[in-house]
Amino acid sequence: MNKVFASAAEALSGLVRDGQLLAVGGFGLCGIPEALIAALRDSGVKDLTVISNNAGVDGFGLGQLLETRQIQKMISSYVGENKEFERQYLAGELQLEFTPQGTLAEKLRAGGAGIPAFYTRTGVGTIVAEGKELREFDGQTYVLEHALTPDVSLVKAWKADKSGNLVFRRTARNFNPAVAMAGKITVVEVEQLVEVGEIDPDAVHLPGIYVQRIVVNATPEKRIEKRTLTVKDA
């Protein structure tokens, strides 16, 4: 089975459609699948529910899909760096399922492991627990959280072989392995593609069983977020 596609657009062809549940790897702008996000924007699909730690920044990453109004709902844990995200949400134009970061990671991990739901103390007594089942264990109250199994996952890795065995690079690993494992179909964007056998088995971070399609983006832009400080008058 050939998993390698010539472009991001080809890698998404026949997979994405209106109204899907998608998951996208990355943390802020670190480890995001830049080419796949751009191809998703250019595909024109709409009414998407997107699982991601955040939604990029204005004009880059998933922020591009907010500008084109292709996302109707975000399942996220941090939204503070995207003004358009904030504007749409406060205007009632964008749905948001606000999820604690550790819970979001575990919901994806559970989805990849075939675990339908789990109990956690995180969120008990807050709006996060509203409408969810509560149960007591050893005198402590826990909230039931359901796993996430997206229709399509978009992932960034540093290196892959042609079977889809992946190596991530430093902090760019972040949510990517969990997103890849949770997806019913996973598309990975990599900087390097090598032949099967060229990656030491002990160096594989995620086995190719979780990857269905691969595209090479050898020179991603890799923007970084910058802290802005208020300049005070002397």
Secondary structure, DSSP 8 states (H G I E B T S, - for coil): ---EESSHHHHHTTT--TT-EEEE--BTTBT--HHHHHHHHHHT--SEEEE-SS--BTTBTTHHHHHTT-EEEEEES--TT-HHHHHHHHTTSSEEEE--HHHHHHHHHHHHHT--EEEESTTTTSGGGTTS-EEEETTEEEEEEE----SEEEEEEEEEETT--EE--GGGGTTHHHHHHH-SEEEEEEEEEE-TTSS-GGG-SB-GGG--EEEE-SS---------------
